[in-house]
Amino acid sequence: MGDPEVTALFALVAERLKQAHDRVHALNVSTEAKTALTRQLLIVTETAKRDLPGAARRLARFVQDLDEGRLPLG
């Protein structure tokens, strides 16, 4: 991770993942819905290990879905 751009993207994704986890935790939804959302965030985390730009895109879509109220049923 010697590339400053990669380091900056990693830090940005990490901070946004933390914010997304906090948002999911604060939602007033069923346990099943929170579990499904948390699993989606774990997938983003795993993706970041091998495809950081892809993880950033997935996370942006996840946050957009949260913003627009598209949540899993449960």
N, C-alpha and C positions, 0 to 999 in steps of 0.2 A: 504494500500500500504506500509506495513512495511517491506516487503521483498526487499532487495537491488537489487536482480536480476529483479524483476518485475518493480521496480522503474527505473532501467537502461533501460529496454526494452521499457517502456512507454516513457522515454525521447528520445530514439532513434527513435521510431515510430513518435513521435511528430515532431522531427527535419526533418525526411525524408518526412513527410506529407507537412511541410512548403516548403521544397525544391521542391517537386512535384507540389505544387500549383504555386510556382514561375515559374517553367518550363512551365506549362500549360499557365499561363498568358503571357509568352514571345513568345509562338508559333505564327507563321504566318499562322493561319488556320481560317476557318469560325467561326462565333459566335456559330453556331449549334454544331460544333465539340468541341469547348471550353466548351460549356454547358454540353455536354455528358461526357467529361473528368472530369469536376468539379463534376458532379453527381457521377461518379465512386469514386472520392476521398471522397465525403461525405459518401458513403457507407462504405469505409474503416474506416472513423472516427467513424461511428456508430458501426461498428463491433468491434472496439477497446474497446468500453465500456463494452462488454461482453465476448470477445474472443481476447485478446491481441496478442497471437501468431498467430492466424488466420489472424488478421489484418496485422501483419507484413508480412505474406506470400502473402496476396492479394496485399499489397503495393509493394512488390518486383516484382511481376508479372506485375503490372501496370507500374513500372519504366522500366522494361525490354521491355515491349511493346513500350513505348516511345522511348527508346534507339534504337529499331529495326524499328521504323517508322510505327508501327501498330497503326493507329489512326482511330477514327470513321469517316465515310464519312459525309460530310456536307459542 
